[in-house]
């Protein structure tokens, strides 16, 4: 798309986004005492694909098929799945793809998955930060892609909007703590803060983290600085 | 064995045990300032077998074969392995048996293993406390045992001797915290204290817990009340 030179032609979604952000920041200042509802979710191993890899894995011009919505607006689990082949020549099949498509393909594994596949020192990274990470062979129904990099363990992180960040008194890139109660109570000490205007307060942890703390056994969760 | 009525006949090993315990408690009081070395270890899924189940699984009168020693004196990984069949009719093969034999058979799984097998609400228990826990079918090279109970997720725990307990100021059954540093830093809030005269300070966690905190990525470990 060619960018418009007339400032009056700024597109509708951009206007909506700016208005929402300003409104949320205003609400944030006005509601310091009301705790936002905290949703903690488990993110199982999955893949994000770029257009070029989608073409190879599922066929030129194919699109991801919506299966079910994820908590963050616009994100969804796709019906498409692939197989990943690790350095020990072991595989994990039925690796789910999450949409929408991204600029770079990326695979997010728990350490349990990674060690089984032979990635013994998988880097712990925020999504999108894949420079220097290991690659893998990915097999789709229509073709095979050799990723040069992009296999990570996703760092535990909290999505929030500016109003929610204001409530906690945190800024982009800060670290928070998340305490999970119950019989296997655990406190995660390095929860990365990710602020976006369209986000809803939501911590994502992987299956190792969820199973370590027995997330399915308790509703006692607390996010704090 | 018939118990002796003559108090002079108290057996040698009991005397040794009492002497060791008193000596260790004395040492504990005398060395409050010296921190004992903390060894944190990952305990992969495994089984303990009783004499009766050993007979069925590996043949009447068979013994466990020593493969390698474990950190706690007298405990060892055996060469013998079995297959466990879970409620979803999925299996885990090569489930290692740890020796020596015990009074009751018991299987210790991580939640990741348990959920895969179909145990969705596996109880979190200290070893030996298996009343009311689920059972499973166990397949050995010579026969099949149907455990009525004994499948657990082992609660994270710290073995220590009385001197080490004195150093930390804790008693049998207390809870401590264990902080693991590094990029995926985690604090385990419910570490059960298990005191025995012959123990060496040693925290046991399962593979989910070790993979959640990236235990292989750091040497920064701290046990505290």
Interface residues (C-beta under 8 A of the other chain):
Chain A: X110 X111 X112 X115 X120 X121 X124 X153 X155 X156 X179 X183 X184 X185 X186 X187 X188 X189 X190 X207 X208 X209 X211 X212 X213 X214 X216 X217
Chain B: X110 X111 X112 X115 X120 X121 X124 X153 X155 X156 X179 X183 X184 X185 X186 X187 X188 X189 X190 X207 X208 X209 X211 X212 X213 X214 X216 X217
